[in-house]
């Protein structure tokens, strides 16, 4: 099989399912993963024969994609903040909009050193690792309820040479009448992209999300869709560093909470944060114009 024959096979099988533009992008990712061919290599080596293993591997990948399995799980990697992260069905696939959450923190706090950061519900570790690499000498802790997800996160941190303290903990333990498993410390930044999709939204979601990504990391009950935000806000009131109201040069010189949220519940989330006692509560839009993020601080001292 030549490079040209391989790319034609990929396009022929994927275009009906994903459309020509997405199929083209997927074809490039597949060729890079299987034979390490860049887009330039694909053109220059159009008539070259592929290695013997390649045709079978390509067909295996295409079979899985035709069953609507996400490409990131099929290839085992996802791109986030300029880095390749290992992903498995135990972790959510990092989304482009979540990169903006990292960028917001770096924009607000990138000139500060020795920040203490807590990432709640770390999954693949993408937020924690990106912050560990982007901030100046931070101490980054990251928790998740899933040991399988933490194993993936630790592997990612090792490969990407990021220092993150990962451990198992359940932020909902106090909500469920159990002793908190989050060892309280004082943090300058608490960040989280918790489950926020309501069960009623499942009907509008694609099969590649519903059938393959971990439901526990996606969905919340319709009758209490903000349960994670309530628990995180309560934790933030105890664990965030208060702002120093006398420092007018740095509006975020104290602890700050950064959250990815459900745009359908943006105003409700903002009200919850205000009612919890936090201050300077704000909503922020993602690159698609949706209210995707919320930030808040402790009252000044």
Secondary structure, 3 states (H helix, E strand, C coil): CEHHHHHHHHHHHHHHHHCHHHHHHHHHHHHHHHHCCCHHHHHHCCCCECCCCHHHHHHHHHHHHHCCCCHHHHHCEEEECCEEEECCCCCCCCCHHHHHHHHHHHHHHCCCECCEEEEECCCCCHHHHHHHHHCECCEEEEEECCHHHHHHHHHHHHHCCCCCEEEECCCCCCCCCCCCCCCCCCECEEEECCCCEEHHHHHHCCHHHHCCCCHHHCEECHHHCCHHHHHHHHHHHHHECCCCCCCCCCCCCCCEEEEECCHHHHHHHHHHHHHCCCEEEEEEECCCCCEEEEEEECCCC
